[in-house]
Amino acid sequence: MAASDRLGQLVELTGNISNAFTIALYKVNSYKKNLFLRHHISLSPNFNTEAKINFGEGILGTVAQNKQPYLEENLDKKAIKLSPYNKKEDLKSFLAIPVIYKTLEGVLFIDSKESYSFPAKQQKIIAGLANQMAWELDLENQSTQNYSTPKFIFRDLISYSRFIAESSNQNKTIERLTNIPSSILTCDANAIILFDSEKVGKVSNFKGFNQRISNLSIHLGKGLAGSCAKNQCPILLSNTEGWNGIIFGIEEDKERSFLSLMAAPIAFKQQLYGVMLCGSKTAGSYSDLELDALTLMTYSAGSSFFYAETKDQWSYNKNLDQIVGIPNHRFLTLHTDSLEKDFLKNGTSTCFLSLKVKNLPDIYSSFGVKCGDLFQCGIASTISNTLPSPKYIFKFSENIYIVILVDQEWSKVEPFKIKLEHIFNSTPLLVEGKPMEVYAELGVSCFPKNGKTISQLIGASLSGVISEIFPKTI
């Protein structure tokens, strides 16, 4: 027999035993701290089946709050308004009993049009029946918790988590994470907070929250999002009624329209990337089940972030010179368009300096591979320390370096070029205590005078070099 049928029969049996005018079983809504009608039998057309009774409100609310029975045997002596009725009834007595199993499950209300209708023996029988109702309500609550969210289909959740994990880049990951199907997770608002290298978070994508949150700074350990990020642990607030904490940051709008909140970290292998936060306007919308689903999806997002980061690093490393660790010719070729767009602009002057090491084969032949590699690192370091910033250094070929000196005119670059020539000319490089002299040629070209493209400017700096052959062979 279904729990609803058993409860109905218990209420009907109790009503027959007590000869009640009305018998009503109210169930507890623990999130809103009130009572709502679960089952009733009444001879009155004025009984209000829609009434919601707050804890502490009237007689029934007081019984729910204090968990103590209330008996009134002769209402002729007292004028009491009972909230279940829309109009006054000629009632003579009533009994209200807290229905308790492990916790308060509800309140049983019985009234009569006769005075002294509830003698002690009858109260004892009714109390026993109320205990059975409490057990049934507890069983019903457990069943509701187990089966009220069939929308969480494990197969769909796993499928969408994989969909997030297989995102091609970070932007695609964020897009998929903020558009979780409602069949998997329903929320009135969500936000993605990404943290930078200084561990300061900014709201990246959001919907449903106030527009001003995009300007907030989120700090580790501060508020719901910051606490989730600091501990890299999911957080659930199933009912925020009475909660005065902050969600994002101290400068946020303190309006509380979301009565259920949860946050889960976007992290992988102890590396924090961000936090996803979800909000619902209904208290109790989120439970451990929803939090587990969100955590699985944010973990998938973290793995996607890690993969994209690793892929970018591999791609970047592939385009670095393996000896000196600076971008090589391939990198320069791949990014020519973006470099031209950023640096070669009308009204600006950008200089290109080329340095060709002419005796590099002799260095390797005389001193070996290890010392030859260290010799190249010394040249790259000297170039970096001598020339002004902003600059971009590239290993153009085995023995040629190209430096882009951004927003620099020839008149300002020439003294640094002369200084660089003097350094190589006067002081050999010391590698593991061994002096190694340099034979080099340097050349400079300027945009827009010597060319309009990177290819033209590099060619001009190499073909129009001011040759300087430094001291004798080793």
Disulfide bonds with the S-S distance in Angstrom:
none
